[in-house]
Amino acid sequence: MITAIVMVSVEANRIPEVAEAIAGLDGVSEVYSVAGDVDLIAIVRVKQFDAIAEVIAGRLSKVEGVVHTDTHIAFRAYSRHDLESTFSLGLD
């Protein structure tokens, strides 16, 4: 599974509607409204690398109200659970 984290800038008066539209797209697993430099963060999960372009460039960036996207591809996932397991074994 390939995961992309997409920072999304949105027209200020359209954030809720844009978030719901993005959340409804195939390949988008979660959308968060956030504070900071961007308005939304979308988590895209697809099986093939080529599908990232379909989801982000082909659909997400074309949602009315989206101003700009910045995409980050995840290489590896680290969870709190995994880290706690490692430390409990005494590994550094």
TORTOR-436338 format. One record per residue: residue in three letters; x, y, z negated of N, C-alpha, C, O, CB in turn. Coordinates in steps of 0.2 Angstrom, whole numbers, plus 5000, padded with zeros to 4 digits. Each point is the difference from the previous one (the first is absolute). Glycine has a CB too. Example, Ala and Ser with C-alpha at 12.3 -4.5 7.8 and 13.67 -1.06 7.14 Angstrom:
BEGIN
ALA506649724961499650065000500450065000500549994997498649954997 SER500750115010500450064999499650054997500350064999500349915011 
***
This chain:
BEGIN
MET500449945000499650065000500450065000500550014996498649934998 ILE500850115010500450065001499550064996499550005002501149965009 THR499850074985499650064996500350065002500650015001499249924990 ALA499850125011500250075001499650044995499450004999500849985014 ILE500250074985499750054995499950075004500550025003500049924987 VAL498950085011499950065005499850064996499550004996500249925013 MET500750134991499850074997499650035005500250015005500950004987 VAL498350025006499650035004499850074998499750014994499849885009 SER500650165001499850074999499350015003499949985006501350064993 VAL498349994998499350005002499850074999500250044996499649845001 GLU499750145008499750074999499750004993499649954998500250065014 ALA500350044984499850004993499349994998499849964995501150125004 ASN498749945005499249994999499849935002499449995000500550145001 ARG500549835002499849945003500349944996499949945003499950115008 ILE500549954984500449954997499649944998500149945002500650144993 PRO498749925002499649944998499849975007500049945000499650114989 GLU500149985016499849975006500549975004499949945002499250144998 VAL501549955000500649975003500249944997500249955003500150165001 ALA499749894989500349944996499549945001500249955001500350134991 GLU498949945009499549945001500149975007499949945001499350114991 ALA500950005013500049975007500749965000500049955004499450155000 ILE501149924993500649975001500049934996500249955002500450164998 ALA499049894994500049944996499649955004500049944999500050124991 GLY499549965015499649955004500449975006499749965003499350114993 LEU501649965005500449975006500349934999500249994994500050135009 ASP499749845002500449934999500750014999500350045004498849915004 GLY501250024988500750004998500250054994500549994998499749995014 VAL499350064986500150044995499749974993499449985000500650125008 SER500449894988499849964994499850054994499649984996501249925007 GLU499550154996499950054995500150075002500450015005499949914987 VAL499350135006500150075001500050044993499549994996500050005016 TYR501050054986500050034994500050085001500350025005500349884990 SER499050135002500050085000500550014995500049984994498850045009 VAL501750034999500650014995500150085000499850045004500749854999 ALA499950124992500250074999500750005002500449955000498950084990 GLY500950035013500750015003500050025007499650045002500849874991 ASP500150085010500150025007499649985005499950035006501249984992 VAL498549935001499549975005499449994996499950014994501049935012 ASP498550054998499450004997499849924998499649994995500150125011 LEU500549854999499849934999500649955001500550025004498350015000 ILE501249924993500549945002499649945002499649984996501350074996 ALA499249935014499749945002500549945000500650015002498650065005 ILE500649874991500449945000499749965006499449985000500950024988 VAL500249995017499849965006500449934999500650004999499250115009 ARG499849844993500349935000499849965006499449995002500650014986 VAL500549985016499849975007500549945000500549994997499150115009 LYS500249854998500449945001500650015005500549974999498549964999 GLN500950115007500650015005500250075000499550054999500049865008 PHE501150114994500350065001499650055005499950064998501249894998 ASP498850025009499650045006499350034997499850055003500849885006 ALA499150034987499450024998500050074996499550034999500249855000 ILE500950144998500150064996499850065005499650044998501349914994 ALA499450055014499850055005499350015001499750055001501449935004 GLU498649964996499250005002499650034994499650045001500649855006 VAL500050094987499650034994500250074999499550044999500549854996 ILE500650135005500250074998499950055005499650045000501249914992 ALA499650035014500050055005499349995004499750055003501549954998 GLY498649945000499449995004499350024997499550025003501149895002 ARG499450084988499350024997500150054994499650055000500049835003 LEU500850104992500050054994500250075002499650044997500849864996 SER500150115011500250075001499450045005500150065000501149904999 LYS498450005004499450035004499450014996499550035003501049915006 VAL499550044984499450024996499950075000500550044998499649864995 GLU499350135008499950075000500250034993499749974995499450025014 GLY501350064991500250034994500749984998500350044995498549965001 VAL501549955007500749994998500450055004499950015006499949864993 VAL500750164997500450055003500749975001500350025006499150074988 HIS500949875002500649975001500149944996499749994995500850125006 THR499949845002500249944996500749995000500450025004498549934999 ASP501350024991500849984999500049934998499749984994500650145003 THR499949835007500049934999500749974997500550025003498649975006 HIS500849974986500649974997499849925000499549984998500850124994 ILE500249875011499949925000500449974994500650024998499449985015 ALA499649964984500349974994500549945002499849965004499150074989 PHE501649965004500549955001499949944995499949945002500950145003 ARG499149944989499949944995499650034994500050064999501149895004 ALA498550014994499550024995500349984993500249944999498850065009 TYR501050054987500249984993499450024996499850055000501549975002 SER498549934994499550014995500250004993500549974999498749985009 ARG500550084988500150004993500149934997500449994996499050125003 HIS500149855003500049934998500749975002500349964996498450035006 ASP501550025004500649975003500650024996500549964998499150035013 LEU500550074987500550034996500049984993500549984998499550125009 GLU499449894990500049984993500249925000500349984995498850105003 SER500749885007500349935000500750005001500349964996498650015009 THR501450074999500750005001500450024993500549964998499450075014 PHE499950024985500350024993499949954995500449994996499450135007 SER499649854997499949954995500549945000500149964996498750085004 LEU501449955007500549945001500750024998500549965000498850005009 GLY500850114989500750024999500450025006500650014999499349924990 LEU499850085016500450025006500050075001499650044997500049865009 ASP501050124997500150085001499850025007500050065001500949944990 
***
